[in-house]
Amino acid sequence: MGRQFKSARQLMAKRSRRFSRLARKEEKRSFRQALFFGVLTISFLLFLIFLGIPVLIKMAIFLGEIRSSSQPVTTEDILPPAPPVLSSLPQATNSAQVALKGYAEPGVAVELFLNGSSEGKLVAEKNGAFSSTKISLTSGRNEILAKAIDSAGNASQTSAKIVIYYDLSPPKLAISEPPDQADFYGDENQIKLSGLTEEEAAIMVNGRLVVVNQDGSFETNLILEDGENVVKIAATDQAGNQTEKQISVNYSP
């Protein structure tokens, strides 16, 4: 009976030791598994932080760009073109019509205005140049300006104004001295010719230009030759209108 009890106790002790070894092995295996999954989890988190999230962001941006590029982009043109530049014209003319030239942005429509009324539109060429057909002037003062209009309908400021006078009246011309058919003798071979015309008119005496004063007066000296001396005087205004007069004086030494 004592042996049997001892054998049973030894058997139980052996089983207990075996169970302890198995438990320790299981414990080590569980620890290794926990360590493995912990390292795997940390690695996954690091991947997301350093690679995954930036990749996801880039993918989201890329998809957004594709979506936006597939939609039509419309931009509204609200910037007006620069004002046209008109080439200069004479201050006055005796021609009933003038042609205008100038420069603007290439391809824009240039609208011309005479005394506030539209004279039509023309298109600036590739180099920006434009020229008009003849524009009919009104008698007296004429104001000409232009503006540019682009393809979006934006209109520029008006150009600098050009003022031109349409004048058909010849300038006045009066000869003060000497009187026509006057006679001169001896040492009177050099005489003075004087007269009056319009301001800014040009005076020619026998083809020679004479200075005109601000009030329109003028004078010059003439050297007479023996016999009859014919003197031709011509006054020309800024519009090109001309008045001519002729006098004769006689000289005897």
Buried (B, 14 or more C-beta within 10 A) or exposed (E): EEEEEEEEEEEEEEEEEEEEEEEEEEEEEEEEEEEEEEEEEEEEEEEEEEEEEEEEEEEEEEEEEEEEEEEEEEEEEEEBBBBBEBEEBEEBBBEEEBEBEBBBBBBBBBBBBBEEEEBEBBEBEEEBEBEBEEBEBEEEEBEBBBBBBBEEEBBBEBBEEBEBBBBEEBBBBBBEEBEEEBEBEEEBBEBEBBBBBBEEBBBBBBEEEBEBEEEBBBBBEBEBEEEEBEBEBBBBBBBEBBBEBEBEBBBEE
